[in-house]
Amino acid sequence: MSLVSATNNALVMAPGHRLAIINEHGQVVEQGQAVEQQVFDAMTQQVIDQFCSRFKPLNPADFKKAA
């Protein structure tokens, strides 16, 4: 059973589970929907960065009209 899945817009946690940020002392710093959104946004940005890193800049010479 997977505890975390995703849609195109958000992470989806299994019923009864929450994501949390816990500090080195074991204290919950932040939890719930705010953490889920931060994780989703970070993962989305990573996918975009990796995908776009494979593209090369457009060369203006590629757009010159043929005579």
C-alpha positions as CSV (number, residue, x, y, z in Angstrom):
1,M,0.0,0.0,0.0
2,S,1.4,3.4,-1.0
3,L,1.1,6.2,1.6
4,V,1.7,8.9,-1.0
5,S,0.5,9.3,-4.5
6,A,0.0,12.3,-6.8
7,T,-2.4,13.9,-9.2
8,N,-1.5,16.7,-11.7
9,N,-2.2,19.2,-9.0
10,A,-1.3,17.8,-5.6
11,L,0.1,15.0,-3.5
12,V,-2.5,12.7,-2.1
13,M,-1.9,11.1,1.3
14,A,-3.5,7.9,2.4
15,P,-6.3,8.4,4.8
16,G,-5.1,9.0,8.4
17,H,-1.6,10.1,7.3
18,R,0.1,13.5,7.1
19,L,3.4,14.8,5.9
20,A,5.4,16.7,8.5
21,I,8.7,18.6,8.8
22,I,10.4,17.5,12.0
23,N,13.5,19.2,13.5
24,E,16.5,17.4,14.9
25,H,14.8,17.4,18.4
26,G,11.9,15.4,17.1
27,Q,9.5,18.4,17.2
28,V,7.0,18.9,14.5
29,V,7.7,22.2,12.8
30,E,5.1,22.1,10.2
31,Q,2.6,19.5,9.0
32,G,-0.4,18.8,6.8
33,Q,-1.5,20.5,3.6
34,A,1.2,23.2,3.8
35,V,4.0,20.6,3.7
36,E,2.2,18.6,1.0
37,Q,2.1,21.7,-1.2
38,Q,5.7,22.6,-0.6
39,V,6.9,19.1,-1.5
40,F,4.6,19.0,-4.5
41,D,5.9,22.4,-5.7
42,A,9.5,21.4,-5.2
43,M,9.1,18.1,-7.1
44,T,7.2,19.9,-9.9
45,Q,10.0,22.5,-10.2
46,Q,12.6,19.7,-10.3
47,V,10.8,17.9,-13.1
48,I,10.5,21.2,-15.1
49,D,14.2,22.0,-14.6
50,Q,15.3,18.6,-15.7
51,F,13.0,18.6,-18.7
52,C,14.0,22.1,-19.8
53,S,17.7,21.4,-19.3
54,R,17.6,19.2,-22.4
55,F,16.7,22.1,-24.7
56,K,19.2,24.4,-26.4
57,P,18.6,28.1,-27.0
58,L,17.0,29.1,-30.3
59,N,19.5,30.3,-32.9
60,P,18.3,33.5,-34.7
61,A,19.9,32.1,-37.9
62,D,17.4,29.3,-37.8
63,F,14.7,31.9,-38.6
64,K,16.2,33.6,-41.6
65,K,14.0,33.6,-44.6
66,A,15.1,31.6,-47.6
67,A,15.7,33.7,-50.7
